[in-house]
Amino acid sequence: MRWGLYCDDARLASWLDRASHSPAQPSLLAVPTPAATEFLQTLPRVETCPDWSTLLVTPGLETLLLAGTSDEAATAIRQLCQADLPVYLRPHPDHGISLAYELTLNAADRATPLRPLWPYRSDPVLSALHRWLTDNSVRVTHLELQRSQAIADDIAAAETDQKLHCQQLDDLDLLRWLGLQASRVTALSSARPVPGHRRLSITLEAESGPAGLWMFESDRQLPTVARLTLQTDRGCVSLQQQGHESWQLSLASAAHFPTADIAAPLLDNSVAWEDAVAVLEWQAAIERSLTRRRAIEIHAETLSERTQFKTQMAVAGCAVLIGTLLLCLLYLTVAALLPLPAGLLHGLRIAIFAPLFLFLLSQLLLPLTRSASHSRRPTDSASEEERRPPQDTCDSHAGEIVSS
């Protein structure tokens, strides 16, 4: 197993360390970027290459792993996503919606898949929880993730916000992976005069299906811990993560949970790039909610050439109609004030309405565009069952993960 690696994101270091020491023992052909040079030296079976273009022509590579947000990384991501190899891209908030949409359109032309790389999906406990939910058709009614973060004295506010957005993006996909649906987002933020202290609460609601709550608090005196709670039709499941360690079942049944025997895949082949786009859309809606201080509706629509064509035509149509109206007013004013020849007036009328005629003619191109080649995951659509209120406090039903 040989992977090509272009990584300009230090967040991927811990996952690469686990992957290199896994039973699969992959070897890496890596580009020594500034963020990766140091930790690449600690990994076994690593061969370096001068630049990312080498990854396009090197035979024997099975998969490309990409990460980074710099201008050079963005160029490398765009070019390497054209390779005829499976590509796994580590999503980052700085990628933005525009790059995500661009890669979605490129993925439609690919014969090999483009998938997001979420390191937490190789966590054995989370992987077992997801498998228990799907294999036993467990209906999730409510999800809640509370995270507290210790802040060092020497960390700048900008760096703290960057880490918050990165952690938020991973947590949102985790909640979505476990069944969260969202059609409306409400975000509330509060900051105290104490440097480094921040509190953020995000409510994600759905017209039908499970809703969720994400809470974050940072302070110099808080422990770094996360608690995940799922209310299901079979009871409550609660997990906890200390620092950056693996997740653990935090109930009495944790002693019987077979985490040592769970083989979580290093790379999730069931996820599509459209899932990462949906999470980036959620995060963009959260930012709008914080700015406008109100709830934001999320309208999930699969991106395709056809939807992009309709969007562009809507903008162009508004511009053409307004321009035609203004030119008509100008024409009437000039014709009333100046005695122009009849031939010139006829030519002006043709010039005014020609753009409108060409715009209407361009609508005939719609059948030539392609519709979406991938649909949203079933969790994006409305559930047939009504959302029930969260169950009571957690109890021993979480042990059904083991017994199922």
N, C-alpha and C positions, 0 to 999 in steps of 0.2 A: 504494500500500500504506500503510494507516494503522492504527496500533496504539494501543490504550488502555493506559496504564501506571499502576499503583499500586505503587511500589517504596519500601519502607522498609528496604532491605537494601543496604548499600554494596558487597557482593560482586558485584552484578550490573552495576556501573559499567563494568568492562572489556569485558564482553560487549556491553553496549549501545553502547559506543564502536565496537567492531568492526562491529556490525550497522548502525549509522548511516552508516558509511563503506563498506559493502558495495555491490555492484552493484544490489541491490534497493532501496537508499535509502529505507527506510521513514520515514514521518513519525510523530510521537508526540503524543498528547494525554495529558499527564502531570499527576498530582497532586503538587504540590511538598511532599513529606513532609520531615521533618527530615534524614533520611539521604540524600535524593535532591536536595535543593535545590542543593547546590554542583555536583555533576557534571552536572546537567541543563543548567546554563548553558554547558557546554562542548560540548554536542551540537547538531548542526544540525537544522533542521526540527522543532523542539519547540514545542508550544503547551501552555500550562498551563490548568488548570481549578481551581475553588475546592475541590472535595472529590470523593470517590470516587463519590457518587451521580450526578454529572454523566456519568460513563462509562456509566451504565445507560440514559440517554435520548439520548445523542449519536448521530445517524445517521452512517453511513459507516465505522464502525469494523469492521475485519476480524477482529481478535484482541485479547484482553486478556492482558496480562502482569502477573503479581502476585508480590509478594515482601514479606516482613516478618514480624516475630514479636511486635510490641507488641500490646496489647489492642485498640487502634484498628485495627491491621492485621488482626488475627484477625476482627474484625467486618466489615471491608471484604472480606476473602477469602470469608467465608461468604455475604455478600450478592451479591458480584460473580460468584460461582460459580453463581448462579441466572440469570445473563444468558443470553440466547439467542445466544451467541457462543462460538467456540472459546477456551478458557482455558488458559494455560500458567502454572503455579505453580512458583516456585523453592523446592524442598524445603529445610527447615532442621531441625536436630535439635530445636530448641525447639518445633516444631509438635507433636511428640509423637504417640503412636499414636492417642490418642482423636480428635484433630482429623483425622488421616489416615483413620480409619475413618468418621468423620462425612461427610467429603467423598466417600468411596467410595460410601456409600449415596445421597448426593445425585447423584453422577455417573450412577447407574442410572436416574434420572428425567430426565436431560438428553438433548435431541435432538442437541446438539453436544458434542464431546469435551472432557474435562478431562485435561490431560497435564502431566507434570512437565517443568520446564525445567532441563536440565543443560548449562551452557555448554561443557563440554569436548567435547560431541558435535559441535560445529561446528569442532573442531580438524581440519585437513586430513589429518594423518598418522593420527590415531586413526580418523577416518572411513574412510580407505582401508584400514586394517588390519581393521576390522570388515567392510567390504565384501569383502575378500579371504577372510576366514574363512567368511562365509556363502555367497558365490557359488561357492567351490571346495569346499564341504563339508569344510573342514579340521577335523579332530578335535583339540580342545585337551585335553591330559592334565593340565596343571598351570599355574597362574598365580602369579606372585609380584610384589609391588609393594613396593619399599623406598623410604622417603622420609626425608630428613634436613632439619631446619629450623633455621636460625640464629635465635637469640632475642636481641632487643635488651635492654639493661640496664634500660630504663625501662618495660618491659611487665610488668604485674601477672600473677600466676599465674592468676587467674580469666580474664583475657583470653587467655592462652596456651591454657588448657583449652578455651575457646570456639572458638578457631581450629582446635584439634586436632579437635574433634568435627565441625566443619563440613567440614574437609578429609577426615576419615575417611568421612563420609557420601558425598561425591563419589567417593572412591576405591572404596568398596564397590560403588557403582553401575557404575563403570567396569569393575571386575572381573566383575560380573554381566553387563554388556553384552557382554563378550568371551567369555562362556561359563561363568563360574564357577557352580557349584552348591554349596549348603550345606544340610546337615541337622543339623550339629553345629558348635558354635563353642567354641573354647578361647582365652581371652585371658589374657595374662600382662603385668604391669606392674611396672616397677622404677624407683625414683627415688633419686638420690644426694643427699647433703647439699648438693651444689653447687646454688645457686639457678638455676632455669630448665632444669635437666637432667631429661629424662624419656625413658624407653625403653618401648615398647609393642610387643608381638608378638601377632598374632591369626592363629590357624589355623582355616580353614574347610574342613570335610570333608563329603563326600557319600557315601552308600551306593553310588551308581553315578554316574559322571560326573566331570568335572574338579573338583579341589579347589584351594585356594589359600592363600597366605600373605601377610599384610600386616604390614609392620614400619615403625615410626616411631621416630625419635630426634631430640630437640631439645637444643641446647647453644649457648652463645654463640660457640663457635669452629668450629662445623660449617658447611659450605656448604649452601645451600638447593638441593637437587637431588633428583630422583626417578628411579628406574630400574624399568622394567616389563619383565618377562621372561615369555614364553609358551613352554611346551613343547608341541609339536604332533606329529602323525604325519608331518609333512613337515620336521621340524627345529625349531630354536629361533629365536625372534624376540625381539629386545631393543630397547627404546626408552629414551630419556632426556629429561628435562626440566630445564633450568637455570632456577632461580627461577620466575617466572610466565610464561616464554616458552612458545612452542609446542613440542610434542613433536617429537623427531627420532629417526630410525632410527640406532642407535649402532653399527652394524656397517659393514664395508667396502662393502657394497652401498648404503649411504645416498647415495652420490654419484649412483646411478642411480635413486633413488626419485623419481617424478615428483610431488613435493608441490605444485609450482607449478601443475600442471594439474588438481588435484583440487578439485572444487567441493563442499564440504561444506555441507549445508543449515543454515540458521540455526536453524530449528525442526524438531525430529525428530517427524515425524508417525506414526512406527511404534511409539512408546512409549505405554503406557497408565498411568493413575494407579496401577493396582494394582502396577505395577513399583516405583514409589516407596514404596508401602506395604510391599512385601517387603523393601526395603533398610532402611527404618525398623525393621522387625521384627528384621532382622539386628543393627542397632545396639543395639536394646533388649536382645537376647540377649547381646551383648558386655558391656554394662554389668552384667547379672546375673552373667555369668561372672567379671568382675573382682571383684564383691562377694562371691560365694560361693566363689571360687577353685576352680572345677571346670568341666568341660565342660557346655554347655547344649544340649539338643536343640531343634531348630527344627521345628515342625509347621506346614507351610504349608497354609492352608485359605482358600479364596476367601471373602471377606466378602460376605454377602447378608442380606436380611431374614430368610431362613429360618435361617441359622446364628445370627444375633443372637437370634431368637426362641427357638431351642433353648438358647442360653446363658442367657438370662434365665429361661426356664422351669426349667432345672436348679437355678439359685440359689433361685428361688421355691419349687420343690418341696422342697428340703432344709429351708427355713425352715418350710413348712407341716407337714411330717412331724414335725419336732422340736417345733413348737408344739402339734400335736395330741397328741403323747405326753405333754408336760408338763401340758396341760389335763386329759388323762385321769387322770393321777396325782393332780392336784389335786381332780378330781371325786370319785374314789374315796375320798380322804381326808376330804373334806367330807361325803360321803354316809354314811361310817361314823361320823363324830363327831356329826352333827346330824340330828335327825329331820325331814327336809324333806318337804313334801307330794309326792305322786306326780306331779302335774302340773308342779311346778317341776323335779323331777328329769328328767322327759321333755323339758322345754324346754332344760335345760342340755345334755342329750345332743345335741339338735339343733344348739345353738349351737357345741358343740365340733367336730362333724363337718361343719358347713356349709362352712367354708373349704376343707376337703379336697375336698368334692364340687364346689365352684366351681372349684377348681384343675383337677380332672380334666375338668370340662366345658370349661375354656379350651383344652385340648389339641385340641379340634375346630377351633380357628382355624388350625392348622398348614397345611392345604391352601390357605388364603387368602394365605399369605405367598409371596413370590417367591424363586425360587432365583437363584443367581449369574448375572448377565447377561454377565459376562466371566470367562474362565478364566485361570489363570496362564500365563505364557509357557512354551513347551516346555522351557526350561532348568530350570524348577522341578521337572519330573517326572523320574523315574528314567530314565536312558539304557539302551538295550537292550544296549549294549556295556559290558563291565567296564572299570573304570578301570585304565589301565596306569601303571606307575611313570614318573616324569619321565625324559626323554631325557637324553643326555649334554650337555656344554657346548655353547653356541651355536656355530653354524658358518654356512657360506655359504648354507644352505638358506633363510635368511630372504630371499634375493634372489628367491624364487619369488613374493613379493608383487608384484614388478615384472613378472615374466615371465608370471604367470597371466593 
